[in-house]
Amino acid sequence: MVRGDDGQEYGPVDLDELREWVHENRAGLGTDVRRDEPGADWHPWQNYPELIALLAEANATGPGHPTMVIAPIWRRVLAFGLDLILISILVTPILLTLAVIFLPDWFIHYVVASSQPPYTYSDPPLDGKVIGSLISDAMLALYFTCFHAAHGKTPGKALLRLRVVDPAGNSPGLISSFLRAFVLIFSMSVLFIPFLYAFLNPQRRALHDLVADTCVVDA
């Protein structure tokens, strides 16, 4: 029996049919399977030696990467946190420069507006905040896009021994890496809610992985 990425159960199926599913990228490491026996529990694909052997056979006759193991979510979270710390170190000098440029105007506007009647008050200009936010997002996109396209891993992922791969097991291309970074930034802007989807599928893929057709595995 096989549990698909959509949560549905399929089977029972024999090894020949599973071999076809592997070639079609419908099953592989991280897929939940169980024996066709009463009370059998679900386990990841890599828990069964015969399925690992099937992947090795598929690798010899076509695309496949039997050494790939789906990365645990806790290591992905730690790697992401390390990357955010590194990005903040890179971005801080730029944001401090913007503060020096825009803070005097903001303070003058505040003092003048505070001395006026309430009905004439307006919020201080947001130019500095908007520009700072755009720069932060641009740095995030550049950071993740370049590292993933070039190496399949960021410094944080390298420390935690993780890498991002496409369906063929290679580092994602430039377009896929940018698309992944773009959706990642969107997910951050909505309180990380799309990240929760990683808990709902066997490949532990969040929304940005699904859109870019990538997966995070052990390096």
N, C-alpha and C positions, 0 to 999 in steps of 0.2 A: 504494500500500500504506500502511496505517495501523497503528501500534502503539498499542494501547489502554493505559489506566491499569493494567490487569491484566497487562500484559506480552505479551499475545497479539497476533498479527498478523492483520489483516483486509484483505481485498481480493483482487485489485484492485477499486477502485471508481471511478466516474466523478464528475464535478463535481456532477451533479444529486444523487447520493446523498450526497456530502459536504455539500452544502448542507442536506440534511435532517438530517444528523448535527449540524451546527452549531446548527440551530434546537432540536435536542433536547439540546444541551449535552453531546454525546458526543465532540465534537472541537473543536479551536480552538487558540489560541496556546499553544505549549508542547508540543502533540502531536507526536510523532515520525512523520514520513512519508518515503517514498522512492518514486522512480519505478519503474514496473513494467518494469525493464530488468535484464538480468543484471549482477551485480556492483554495482548501485546502492547507495550508502550512505544511512544514515538521517540526516535533518536535521530541526531544529525546523520547525514549520509556517510560521513567519514568514520562513523563508529562501526561500520560493517566492512571487514576486509575484502569480501567479494565485490563490493561496490567500488572500493578503491582500485581493485584490480580491473574492474570494468572501465574506470576512468583512464587508467594507464593504457589499456588497449585502445580506447578511443583516441587518446593522445598520439598513439603510434600511427593511426590511420587518418587523422584529421586534427582540427583545432581542439585543444583541451589542455588543462593545466592541473594535473592531479595533486600537485604540491600546495595548491591554494587552499587556505583555511579561512573561513569567515572570521573577521576580527571581532572580539567581544566589545560590547558597547562601552564598558567602563574605560577601556584603553582609548577608544576614540574620543571620549569626553575629555580625558586627561590631555591627549594630544591637541585637541582643539583649544583647551585652556592655555596650554603653553604657546600655541601660535598666536592667540589673542594678546598674551603678555608681550611677545616679541613685536607684534604689529604696533601695540601701544607705545613701545619704546621708540619705534621708527617714526611714528606719527607725532609724538609729543613735541619735538622741536618745531615742527610746522605749525601746530596749533598754538604754541606759545608765541610764535612770530605773528600769527593772526591776532592774538589777544593784544599784543603791543600796538598793532595797527588800528584795531577797531575799538578797543576798550575806552580810550579817551573820548571818542565821539559818543559812545554809548553813555558814558557818565555825564557828559554835558547835556545830552538829550534828557536824561533822567532828572537832573537838577532843574532844568528849565521847565519841564513838564510838571514837576512836583510843585512849582511855585504858581501854577495856573489853576483856575477853578476846575473842579472835577470834570465838568462837561467838556472841557477842552483837552483832557488828558488822553494821550495815546501811548501805546506800548513802545519801548525803545526799538530801534531798527534791528531786524534779525539778520542783516547781511552777514555778519561774522559767524553767527551760528549756522546759517545755511551753508556758507562756504566751508566751514569746518566739517559739517556733516558730509558734504559732498566729497571732500578730500579723504575723510576716513573711509567712506564706502569705496572710493576709487583705489585706495591703498589695499583694502581688503581684497577687492576683485583682482588687482594686479598681483598681489602676493599669492593667492591661491591658484590663480590661472597659470602663472609662470612656473611655480614649483611643481604643480601636478602635470602640466604638459611636458616639462623637461625631465622630471625624475619620477613622477608618480607619487611623490611624497613631499610634504613640507618638513621643515626642521622639527616641528613637534611630532609628526608622524615618524620621522626617522628615529627619534629618541625612543619612541614607544614601539618601534619595529612594526610599522604599518605601511601600507601602500594602497593607492587607488588604482584600480585596473578597469579596463573595458571588457566586453564579453569575451575577447580573445586572450585576456590575461596580460595585455600590454598597457603601458601608460596611456591615459586618454589623450586624444588630440587637442589642439589648441582651442577649437570651437567647443568641443565637449567640456573642456576644462573651464572655459569662460562661462558656458551655460550653467555648469555646476556651481561656480562661484556666484553667479547672479542670483540663482534660486536660493543659495545658502544665505546671502545677504538679505533677501526677502524674508526668509524664515526667521532670521534674527530680528527683523523689524516687527514681526507679529508674535513676539514673546516666545520664540522657539517652538511654537505649537506644531508646525509640520515635522519637527524632529521626532515627535512621538510615533510616527509611522514606522520607525525603525524597530519598534517593539512588536509590530504586528505582522511581520513577514519573515520567513526563514533566512533570507539573505541579509537581514538586518539593514535594509536600505532605507534611508530617509528620503524625503521628497526630492532633494537635490540629486541623489543617486538615481532615482527613478527617471527623472527628466533627462539627465545626462547619460543614462544607461551605464552606470559605473557601479562598482562594488568595492568595499574596503576589506582587505585581507591581511593576513600576517605577512610581513616582509621576509 
